[in-house]
Amino acid sequence: MYPSNRFSPGWGMKVKDFIMRVRPKIVAIPALSGIMAPFLMVSLWAVASLLRPGYDQLTQYGSELGAGDNSVIMNANFLITGILIVSFSLGLLTSIRTGFWSRAGSIFIGLFGMGEIATAAFPCDPGCLLTNPQSLSQLVHNGIAAVAFTAIAVAPLLISVRLKRDKLWRSYQAYSLATGFAALGLFIAFSIAALYSLLYVGLLQRLFLAFPFLWIELMAIHLLAISKRRGT
């Protein structure tokens, strides 16, 4: 005889109940990743710069700390922060349900995270100069930076589109839109400074990155709050 009740409705309900109970805990992992990422980036960046005599926060790129003395600190920063941001992007992908635009924005955040990971493998030349000659690592680094920075500048704008349709996220629509415009404007200013070797390129890079990283922090805190409400 065959067990007729092996996949009974009661069994199916138990599986569904288990998934509903576990899902908030799974979502909490990307949320915590997004909360940790900005703090880790700022902390290790600060440590790496303090260990580099003569390093100027206003005129030098962050990537310059990924080559030379104590470069392992900044490269570890890129690697770990990148992994955390990829994890966070997966949380947004499953939490925000406004269709194509939220999915595209979440994917762009993940693309930025992957760019951070790749940056650890392809450090720039000393000084991160964009003039020839450039090593293969520098050329790859330039391409990674262009794609990753564009992705993180555009991501908040993409997510802001139709965000009001999601009742759990609608209060973040205006903030995401403002962050996107600010990040995009500062990214353009930073790109011009980099291309023309302007003096305060380091300052512009930090101002540009401050907006999306703060946005990631606040979105991650909200994602964690949502996961806790769904878990109760």
Rosetta blueprint (number, residue, H / E / L):
1 M L
2 Y L
3 P L
4 S L
5 N L
6 R L
7 F L
8 S L
9 P H
10 G H
11 W H
12 G H
13 M H
14 K H
15 V H
16 K H
17 D H
18 F H
19 I H
20 M H
21 R H
22 V H
23 R H
24 P H
25 K H
26 I H
27 V H
28 A H
29 I H
30 P H
31 A H
32 L H
33 S H
34 G H
35 I H
36 M H
37 A H
38 P H
39 F H
40 L H
41 M H
42 V H
43 S H
44 L H
45 W H
46 A H
47 V H
48 A H
49 S H
50 L H
51 L L
52 R L
53 P L
54 G L
55 Y L
56 D L
57 Q L
58 L L
59 T L
60 Q L
61 Y L
62 G H
63 S H
64 E H
65 L H
66 G H
67 A L
68 G L
69 D L
70 N L
71 S H
72 V H
73 I H
74 M H
75 N H
76 A H
77 N H
78 F H
79 L H
80 I H
81 T H
82 G H
83 I H
84 L H
85 I H
86 V H
87 S H
88 F H
89 S H
90 L H
91 G H
92 L H
93 L H
94 T H
95 S H
96 I L
97 R L
98 T L
99 G L
100 F H
101 W H
102 S H
103 R H
104 A H
105 G H
106 S H
107 I H
108 F H
109 I H
110 G H
111 L H
112 F H
113 G H
114 M H
115 G H
116 E H
117 I H
118 A H
119 T H
120 A H
121 A H
122 F L
123 P L
124 C L
125 D L
126 P H
127 G H
128 C H
129 L L
130 L L
131 T L
132 N L
133 P L
134 Q L
135 S L
136 L H
137 S H
138 Q H
139 L H
140 V H
141 H H
142 N H
143 G H
144 I H
145 A H
146 A H
147 V H
148 A H
149 F H
150 T H
151 A H
152 I H
153 A H
154 V H
155 A H
156 P H
157 L H
158 L H
159 I H
160 S H
161 V L
162 R L
163 L H
164 K H
165 R H
166 D L
167 K L
168 L L
169 W L
170 R H
171 S H
172 Y H
173 Q H
174 A H
175 Y H
176 S H
177 L H
178 A H
179 T H
180 G H
181 F H
182 A H
183 A H
184 L H
185 G H
186 L H
187 F H
188 I H
189 A H
190 F H
191 S H
192 I H
193 A H
194 A H
195 L H
196 Y L
197 S L
198 L L
199 L L
200 Y L
201 V H
202 G H
203 L H
204 L H
205 Q H
206 R H
207 L H
208 F H
209 L H
210 A H
211 F H
212 P H
213 F H
214 L H
215 W H
216 I H
217 E H
218 L H
219 M H
220 A H
221 I H
222 H H
223 L H
224 L H
225 A H
226 I H
227 S H
228 K H
229 R H
230 R H
231 G H
232 T L
